[in-house]
Amino acid sequence: MGGAMAYITRSEFTFNNAGEGGGLQSDGTVTTDSVQFTHNNAGVGGAIGHEDGTAVFRNTTLKNNTSSLDGGGIDTESGTVQFINSKIIDNTTTGAQGGGIWNAVPMTLIKTEVSGNVAGGSNGQGGGIYNNPAGTLVLRDSSVDRNSANGSGTSQAGGIYNPGGTVTLDRSEVNNNASTVAPGGVWTDTQFTVNRSEIQRNIPTNCAGSPVIVTSCVG
């Protein structure tokens, strides 16, 4: 949908295949409410490929989608994205980056769960979220839990992998994630902004092994 506007509600996108955006490829203004994207597959963005424009996903679930390159759930390239009261769960990339989310835009997650996602490729990065250097990621009252980067080699950061982007954790958690090598929780080379948030119970470490240790992250 190049430059178009769409409002999608009470719908399902399931068992679709594409090169980009298995369920939806967005290049305009899109709003979803009470929508499910399940069992879709693409090279990038197993459920959604967001190329440009403004996207707001409310009460939306991305579940059991797959990609072969990056962004098992969603891949973003330009524009802005919000998830509100949504779930990005149990998605997988067999590539290297972003089992749940591959992000290169201003993205805000509000009361949103990112869990059970997997970056399964060799030297994988960011089981839950890969935040590109162009990405500005804000988590507000949200969770990044039980994700994994479990491929061979130096697969790191089951939770969040952030090579040069901007990340804010506001009343949010990055817990119970795992990776092949440390850190299991967060890898970053820039400091996060942290407000009443926690990074705990990740394996093999929470932040140890990251170039920059996130404020208040221990172990």
Secondary structure, DSSP 8 states (H G I E B T S, - for coil): -EEEEEEEEEEEEES-EEEE-SSEEEEEEEEEEEEEEES-EEEE-SSEEE-SSEEEEES-EEES-EEEEE-SSEEE-SSEEEEES-EEES-EESSSB-SSEEE-SEEEEES-EEES-EE-STT-B-SSEEE-TT-EEEEES-EEES-EE--SSS-B-SSEEESS-EEEEES-EEES-EESSS-SSEEESS--EEES-EEES-BS-SSTTSSS--TT---
